[in-house]
Amino acid sequence: MVGLIKPFEYLLVIILQNSLMFIEDQALVVQFKSASTKEAAYTNLVKKYQEKLYWHIRRMVVEHEDANDVLQNTFIKVWNGLASFREDSQLYTWLYRIATNECLTFIEQIKRKSVINFDDIAEDFSNKVKADANFDANRLEWKLQVAIQQLPEKQRVVFNLRYYDEMPYEEMSQVLDTSVGALKASYHHAAKKIEEFIKNS
C-alpha cells in the first residue's frame, strides 16, 4: 500500500501515525518555514531533541545549571537559523554541531576569564564531577566521568559523541567538520588516555 501513496500523502500519514516526539525531521523543517506552523514545529523540535542535546552538553560542561544555559543558547541559535537550514545535511547533525560549538564557546569563555592553565581547568571540571551528590569513586562509571574531564575539549567531544551517543564517524564528520580518519585517530587516543587514567587512579 505504501508504494501506491504519493510521497506528500505518505509524509502526512507518517506525521499522523507518530506521536509529536517522532515527527520526521524533514516535516519539522517544512512546518517551521511556514508562518502558520512555525511555533508548533519549533516546540516539537525542542521536545524531540532537548534531552539528547542536554546530556551531550552536560557531559562537556558538567554542571546542570551551565548545561541548561548552554542548551538555551543552542535553541536560540536553532530558532534564528532553522529557516535558512539547508537540507544537504541531517537536521540532528546540524543541531549537534550548534550544541557542540556552544559548549566549546562556553569552555573558551571560562579559559579567558581564568588565569589557570589547562591542567587546572581539567581538574576543576573533575572536581565538579566529584561534587555530584551521587558520586562514588569506586564505581567505574564515575571513574570514567573523571577520566573524560582530563581530555582536551575537542577530544572530549569526539569521545562523547562516539561512546555515549554512538554516532557513526560519517555523521560525526558533519558535526565537527573533520575527516573520518582524523576522528578515528582522535577517539583511539582518547580511549587510550582514559584507559591509562582509570588504571592509575
C-alpha positions as a printed Julia matrix, in Angstrom:
201×3 Matrix{Float64}:
  0.0    0.0    0.0
  2.81   2.43   0.88
  4.18   2.26  -2.66
  0.8    3.38  -4.03
  0.64   6.52  -1.89
  2.14   9.7   -3.25
  5.22  10.99  -1.33
  3.4   14.02   0.15
  0.44  11.91   1.25
  2.8    9.34   2.75
  4.52  12.08   4.72
  1.16  13.14   6.12
  0.41   9.55   7.08
  3.73   9.29   8.91
  3.06  12.51  10.81
 -0.43  11.36  11.82
  0.72   7.88  12.86
  3.56   9.02  15.06
  3.42  10.98  18.27
  4.73  14.52  18.42
  8.06  13.2   19.67
  8.64  11.25  16.47
  7.65  13.67  13.74
 10.0   13.4   10.79
 12.76  15.99  10.84
 12.05  16.97   7.28
  8.45  17.7    8.18
  9.57  19.81  11.13
 11.74  21.92   8.87
  8.94  22.37   6.34
  6.49  23.3    9.09
  8.96  25.71  10.67
  9.29  27.57   7.38
  5.54  28.15   7.27
  4.38  31.08   9.4
  1.18  29.3   10.47
  3.02  26.25  11.89
  6.4   27.77  12.83
  5.95  27.91  16.59
  4.35  24.45  16.81
  7.18  22.96  14.73
  9.78  24.58  16.97
  8.05  23.3   20.1
  8.0   19.78  18.68
 11.66  20.02  17.7
 12.6   21.09  21.23
 10.56  18.24  22.73
 12.23  15.74  20.42
 15.84  16.8   20.93
 16.17  18.65  24.23
 17.02  15.59  26.34
 19.66  14.24  23.93
 21.24  17.67  23.5
 21.08  18.35  27.23
 23.12  15.24  28.05
 25.55  15.91  25.21
 26.12  19.38  26.66
 26.11  18.22  30.29
 28.95  15.77  29.6
 31.01  18.7   28.35
 30.22  21.42  30.92
 29.38  19.05  33.82
 27.09  21.24  35.96
 23.32  21.2   35.46
 22.93  24.99  35.58
 25.67  25.51  32.99
 24.19  22.8   30.78
 20.8   24.48  30.89
 22.33  27.83  29.93
 24.23  26.32  27.0
 21.12  24.39  25.92
 19.07  27.58  25.95
 21.69  29.34  23.82
 21.67  26.35  21.47
 17.93  26.52  20.9
 18.08  30.29  20.4
 20.59  29.66  17.6
 18.29  26.96  16.22
 15.31  29.35  16.2
 17.36  32.01  14.42
 18.91  29.67  11.88
 16.38  26.96  11.06
 14.57  28.99   8.4
 17.77  29.01   6.33
 18.68  25.39   7.12
 19.97  23.64   4.02
 18.75  20.1    3.73
 22.04  18.8    2.37
 22.8   17.65   5.92
 20.69  15.89   8.52
 18.82  18.07  10.97
 20.15  16.27  14.01
 23.79  16.6   12.94
 23.13  20.32  12.43
 21.66  20.54  15.94
 24.61  18.67  17.42
 27.02  21.0   15.6
 25.33  24.04  17.15
 25.29  22.45  20.61
 28.94  21.42  20.32
 30.02  24.89  19.22
 28.1   26.42  22.11
 29.87  24.03  24.52
 33.28  24.96  23.13
 32.4   28.66  23.3
 31.33  28.26  26.93
 34.57  26.47  27.84
 36.62  29.06  25.96
 34.92  31.8   27.97
 35.92  30.02  31.18
 39.51  29.92  29.95
 39.54  33.62  29.09
 38.14  34.56  32.48
 40.67  32.37  34.28
 44.41  32.67  34.73
 44.85  28.95  35.36
 46.25  26.52  32.77
 44.57  23.57  31.03
 45.52  21.04  33.71
 43.91  23.21  36.37
 40.77  23.68  34.27
 40.58  19.91  33.75
 40.96  19.47  37.49
 38.17  22.0   38.04
 35.81  20.02  35.8
 36.84  16.8   37.57
 36.05  18.38  40.92
 32.6   19.32  39.62
 32.01  15.67  38.73
 33.14  14.59  42.2
 30.85  17.18  43.79
 27.78  15.37  42.44
 25.66  14.02  45.29
 25.69  10.55  43.71
 29.44  10.42  43.11
 31.11   7.15  44.11
 34.85   7.0   43.41
 34.79   3.2   43.47
 32.28   2.84  40.65
 33.66   2.51  37.14
 31.17   4.88  35.52
 32.26   7.69  37.85
 35.93   6.94  37.23
 35.13   7.19  33.53
 33.48  10.59  34.01
 36.5   11.93  35.87
 38.85  10.49  33.23
 36.89  12.13  30.4
 37.36  15.53  32.01
 41.13  15.16  31.65
 40.85  15.19  27.86
 41.25  18.34  25.75
 37.75  19.6   24.98
 37.71  18.71  21.27
 38.91  15.2   22.02
 36.28  15.02  24.74
 33.59  15.88  22.18
 34.78  13.11  19.86
 34.81  10.54  22.65
 31.37  11.53  23.95
 29.73  11.51  20.53
 31.14   8.09  19.73
 30.89   6.4   23.13
 27.67   7.83  24.57
 25.69   8.94  21.51
 27.01   6.06  19.38
 27.19   8.43  16.44
 28.71   6.98  13.24
 32.0    8.57  12.21
 30.46   9.8    8.96
 27.87  11.82  10.91
 30.46  12.99  13.43
 32.41  14.29  10.46
 29.46  16.52   9.58
 29.07  17.73  13.16
 32.75  18.53  13.69
 33.81  19.3   10.11
 36.68  16.83  10.48
 37.71  13.87   8.35
 36.64  10.38   9.36
 40.28   9.28   9.6
 41.14  12.11  11.99
 38.09  11.34  14.13
 39.01   7.66  14.4
 42.54   8.6   15.45
 41.23  11.11  17.99
 38.84   8.57  19.51
 41.61   5.97  19.7
 43.93   8.41  21.51
 41.13   9.48  23.86
 40.28   5.89  24.73
 43.95   5.14  25.46
 44.26   8.17  27.74
 41.09   7.21  29.58
 42.25   3.61  29.99
 45.58   4.77  31.44
 43.89   7.23  33.79
 41.5    4.61  35.15
 44.32   2.09  35.58
 46.35   4.58  37.61
 43.53   6.1   39.64
